[in-house]
Amino acid sequence: MMRLQILLLFIFLIPQVAYTGAEAKRFNLGVGYHSLEIYDVTDTYDGLELRGLLLSGVYMFTDNIALNGNYYTLNKNDLVSTDVGGTEILVRLGSGLATIGGKLYFSGGYFREQWDSATESNSFDGWQIGGGFGYNWEGSSFDMLLHLRDTGDYENYLAGSGEEIATAGTLSLVFSIRF
């Protein structure tokens, strides 16, 4: 509940700290919602859904190329509580990344995460590919990103006998301040 309150605080404060100015904005610092969903081919595994908070930093080299780093914490509470902490490094290629107005981009990169439960701890890493879109205002920004992840490490840990993980994907909604 505390994470939701912090997220809402940032969402409502971002427009308040936006300022006007003619200088170029090359850096975004933001907070948002992040989810991870994992599904198998045979539907015998019900799927796994984790949700949480994301902190994001983006540096725009040009209006078409940017580097994005994210840190996220996710949680799954059912029979066994699982806490996940992870990082992502992504390259964005698209249009409108640094200028005011709409933006659309392809992104890809690397993720690394640590899963901890009461009984065990596991690390996962791999490549991901996807894209996003959003809008830049003078002092703030919004992004929605969708990525598909390499399922190799997830399969080794989550898939049972005769099962195969078909899809692992993330959704991120990020509100940022532009500098």
Secondary structure, 3 states (H helix, E strand, C coil): CHHHHHHHHHHHHHHHHCCCCCCCCCEEEEEEEEEEEEEECCCCCCCEEEEEEEEEEEEECCCCEEEEEEEEEEEECCCCCEEEEEEEEEEEEEECCCCCEEEEEEEEEEEEEEEEECCCEEEEEEEEEEEEEEEECCCEEEEEEEEEECCHHHHHHHCCCCCCEEEEEEEEEEEEEEC
